[in-house]
Amino acid sequence: MLNALSFDVEDYYQVEGFSPQVRFDEWPSYESRVTGNTWRILELLRVHRVKATFFILGWVGERFPQVVRAIHQEGHEVASHGYRHRLLYTMTREEFTADTQRAKAILEDLCGEPIIGYRAPCFSIIQQNLWCLETLHDLGFQYDSSTFPIRHDRYGISNGARTPYYHHLPEGRRLLEFPLATVQLLGKNVPVAGGGYFRLFPYQFTRWAIRRINEHEQAPAIFYLHPWEIDPAQPRIDGSPLNRFRHYVNLAKTESRLRRLLNDFQFAPIRTLASTMAPCAAGNGRLKQQPVRSAGAIMGGAR
């Protein structure tokens, strides 16, 4: 079973948890570590012969184009994480369209090919702003990976589907969705998709959960990390106790855990999984994974 490996490429000071302390116009004054951390991730993936999807912040691509070019040249998928890491449910349609168009154009100019994948900052497509999916389709995106079927103070669609499916949009349009990985325990969806959950839970639990998703549900796990999560030496920001805990817990363990994960499971970019998805025979709306086709057969007929 192929799982999806993804990285949300943003710097340590750009996360939502520190937005009260670090304004957008102050970003250029902070020491950037995104380039060095991304190089380390690329080297790790090269050693393990794994390709991934990199959801890159447009602001990062604009200021560090060498990062985007290196990711693309290594054969990984370049996808969009928006331009300035704003929560989508704080934006108007016009603001969201402008932010998304700007980021997409920056990345496409650097890669020389269409950007087909999108992930919202902080998974901030929720029940109240599903209209964002129509905008994504209109702008040429073919899949989204922003929904998280859990309860959380910043994000989540708690009753959302847990495995890949199509959003059915007006006028017969559709957009493929790759929800972040959860496992069901005692009737609740427990997040096991990576990020802070990967750092907080014992590695054995993450491994068990992904195996359960693969074997019992016959579904891929959608996994994510940020480059700053392999960087325990990053400068500290004095945020709230909760946000500091979420950001800094077990940073020193992330890289070694990631190495174990790459040894224990098969991973591919999300666009590769997208090319393998087909409706289940049961007709229940779920998509199942088919044998991997050629690299060029990505998302045929999805629009």
Secondary structure, 3 states (H helix, E strand, C coil): CEEEEEEEECCHHHCHHHCCCCCHHHHHHCCCCHHHHHHHHHHHHHHHCCCCEEEECHHHHHHCHHHHHHHHHCCCEEEECCCCCCCHHHCCHHHHHHHHHHHHHHHHHHHCCCCCEECCHHHCCCHHHCHHHHHHHHCCCCEECCCCCCCCCCCCCCCCCCCCEEEECHHHCEEEECCCCEEEECCEEEECCEHHHHHHCCHHHHHHHHHHHHHHCCCCCEEEECHHHHCCCCCCCCCCHHHHHHHHCCHHHHHHHHHHHHHHCEEECHHHHHCCEEECCCCCCCEEECCCCCCCCCCCCCC
